[in-house]
Amino acid sequence: MKRITAQLTLILLVVTLVVPGFAFAQQTSSGNPTGGINPRPGIPGRRGARAATPATIAIERDFDEALKMIEDQYVDGQKLSYNDVFKSSIIGMLRSLDPHSNYYDKQEFDELKTDQRSEYFGIGASIQNYIHGDQADTYITATFDRSPAGRAGLRYGDRIVEVDGVKMSGKSSLEVRDKIRGPRGSTVKLTLERAADKRIEKVEIVRDAVPQPSIPDAYMLKPGVGYIDMTRGFNYTTTDELLDAIDRLHVKGMTSLVLDLRNNPGGFLDQAIHVAEVFLKSGQLILTQKGRNGYRDNTYESRNNSPDMTPLVILINENTASASEIVAGAMQDHDRALIVGQTSFGKGLVQSIIPLDFGAGLTLTSAKYYTPSGRLIQRDYSNGGFYDYYTHGAGIGREPVAPLKPTGPEKKTDTGRAVYGGGGISPDEAVGPRLVNLTQRRLSSPIFAFTRELVNGRIRGLEASRIAGGINFRHELQSDEFRITDEMFKAFRSFALADPAYRASAAVIDRNRAFIERELRFNIVTAAYGRVMGDRVFITTDDPQVAKAVDVVPKARDLAMSSAAAKAGQ
């Protein structure tokens, strides 16, 4: 049986390379390409292996021989995991092609498909590790609106002691998350230490679909200036969510817009095209896609006869990738938006999603895309390893390497500005992020622990700060709410210094007062109004990139007007 499995897997390895991607490609209801990921219709009768050639027969023989040698002679051969062996073989093969082609076993492929929806299956709670001395524990930091966790009464600060009878102390939040997630309709049993009174309680929660929108929040940064958080990726509902957010902000008096694409990893290509269409006039080019031997060559233009012409600033950083770079590149090339922040990741490749038998799947690069000016923004991956590619050369004990300047040929925007490919989208206004150093990261644990006591009325003199009941998801955060007073800061200072496990000093606390006050407010707002409102604290408080975006709104307006005038004069 092992030998048959090995041979079938080998055939799969060979077929994956020699059969065109569409032979396994996923059919979608619309038939449209998807994001940085690009499903295509299958061709009936073409699924399966091609006739064996001398080359494939030789490869199969060598692989089979190598596997037999491992089985017979490897010191732990009796413990061999065939799934791991075959998986690493396929991944190693794909890594020799490019960093974005990948293999997923059944569980991973199910997660990939879940990420493409605007929901996942679980209990609907944010969790995070915090450390006390040498002990790491996982806590509930928020529940989501109408989620199973919320209905079950989980609250900010509840400590997860066990999941299905397995102790979670010392485990990472990712391990705990994977343990909590599961099929819709199944039950997970949690043992919690309740933050309100420290009692131990067992709770059974039925897993269900948890909404995970592309756009969690949209609000006014200041009179006239709207902000849309589009940091979570492009899924099936992204464009509809964007249009709804724009309509709501216009009602509030929006005359200019900051669109936040920082940390957006990409997603469906058709959604990137439709998002660009929201702001581009009919006939304006969005991207050109080029595949192998002309297959999958395509040109995408806006078909919107009444685009939204609000002056636009787009925020990007080094984790803005793929579909989000398509939007940023199209807006920059047409001078439709001013780009602020850091050079983007630099992913100019399109993957096809290829389901395999038994629930596994591949994402295989099937095309390259070019911005309207003709830029291929894909970063070079020929030098260095897979790890360096994804970490931009940073690593343990190494400082992050500044993104290289684009190396591609010079191209021109609609108004004649020079832009370059070969290394992501370079911002028009370069601004670094707000940085958090290691000392500040260590302060996060006492900040959380203090907030846990504060919102449950256990800090002497600040009992009025107790937050009763669950999260009020309908509340809009006001600028003067939960401001950190001098009394509250001093109370935190005493709290942290009183516990030697936090290894904090008075000098360190005083030196990092601004950071502490921002984190305290974020935690308190999250406990009262949920994570979405908590994130507003970070956006509206000392974010240098957001502040710059607001400052350059007049410049973005002038740029868009110049572009429109240049186009009208053609």
C-alpha positions, 0 to 999 in steps of 0.5 A: 500500500505504501508503494502504491501511495508513493507511486501515485504521489510521484505521478502527481508531482510530475503531472503538476508541472507538465499539465497546464494549470487549467486542467485542475483549476477551480470553477467559480460561479462568475468564472472571473479570475481571482486575486493574486489568485486566479481560478479558471474553469476546468476542461472536461476530460483533461483531469488526470495524468498525461501519458508517461514519457521516458523523463517522467518514468525515470523520475518516478523510478528515482523517487521510488528508490529513494523512498524505499531506501529511507524506509529500509535504512533511515534510523527512525524509518518506522516512525516515517510520516508519509504525509510529511514526506510527500508534502515536503517533496511537493513544496520543495519542487514548487519552491524551485519555481517561485516563492508564491506557488505552494502546496496545501494539505486538506486542512490547509486548503480548507483554511485557504478557501475559508480565508476567501470568504467573508467568514470563518468557522469558530467561536468569534473571539480575539485571543492573545498571549500575555506573560507573567514572569516565565508563564505565558497564558492565553486570554480573551481580548474581545468577542465579535458582534453576534458571535457564539463567544459573545452569546456564551458570555465570554468577556475581555480578560477571561483566561483560557485554562483548557480547550476540550480538556487539554491544558493551554497554559504555556501554549501559543495563541496560534495553537490555542486558536487552532484548537478552538476552531473547527467544523460548523455545528461542532462543540468546543468545551472551554475551561475559563478563569473568569476575569470578573471574579477569578472563578473557574467555569466550564463553557460549551460553545457550538461553532458557527460562521463568524463574519470577517469583513474586508472593511471592518471600519469606516469613519471621519478622521476630521471634518471632510476627511473620511477613512476606510480600513481595508487592511484584511484582504480582498474576498468575495464581498470587498467591493460591495463593502467599499461602496457601502462605506463610501456612501455612509461617509458621504452622508457624514460630509466626506470630501476627501478619502484616506484608503488604508491598504497597509498590511493588506495581503491581497486576495481575489483579482476580480475584486481588486479590479472592481475596487479600482473601477470604483475610482476610475473612469470607463476605459481607463486601464487597470492592469494587463495580465500575461501568461505562458505562450499567450494563454491567459493574456488579458487586459482589464479596463474600468467599465464605470461610467460614474466613478467616485471622484473624491480626492484620494490618498492611499496608505501602503507599507511593506506588507501591502501585496498582490491585489492591493498593489494592483489597486495602488498601482492603478491609482498611482499610474493614473494620478488618481490617488497620492500614495503615502507610506512605505514601498509595498511588498512587490508581488506581480504574480497571479496564482491559479487555485488548483484542487487536487484529489482527497481535498488537497490543493495547489496555488500555481503561478500562471501569469504576471500582471503589469500596472497601467503604465507597464510596470511589472512590480514583482520583486526579484526572488532569484537571490536569497532564500524563501525566508529572506524573501518574505522577511525582506532580509530580516531575521533573528538577530538581524535588523530589517533591511530597508526595501530596495529601490525599484530596479525596473525601467522608467515608466510614466504616469498620466501626468508624466511623473516617473515611476518604476517597477521591479520592487513594489509600489514606491510611495509618492510621500515616504513616511515610516511607521510608528515603531514599537521597541522590545521594551515596549512589547514587554510592557504590554503584559502589565498593561493588559493585566492592569486593564483587566483589574481596572475594568472589573473595578479592582483598582483602588480609587478607580472603581468607577472605571468598571465596565459592566456587561458585555461589549456595546458594538453599536457605540461610536467612539468619541475623541474624549472617551476613556482618556488616560488621566494622570491618576490612572497612569500613576495607578498603573505605575504602582501596579507594575512596580509592585509585581517583580514578575514584570521586571519593570522600573520607574524610569522605563515606565516614565520614559514610555508614558505616551506608549503606555497611555495609548495602549491603556486606552486601546485596551479599555476601549476594546473591553467596552466597545470591541476590537474595531473601536479599539483599533481606532485608538491606534489610527487616530493617536500619533500614527505618522502615516495617517497624519501625513495622509491627512496633511497631503489631501490638498496635494492629492486633490491637485494631482487628480485635477491635473490628471483629469485636465491632461486627459481632457486635453488629449 
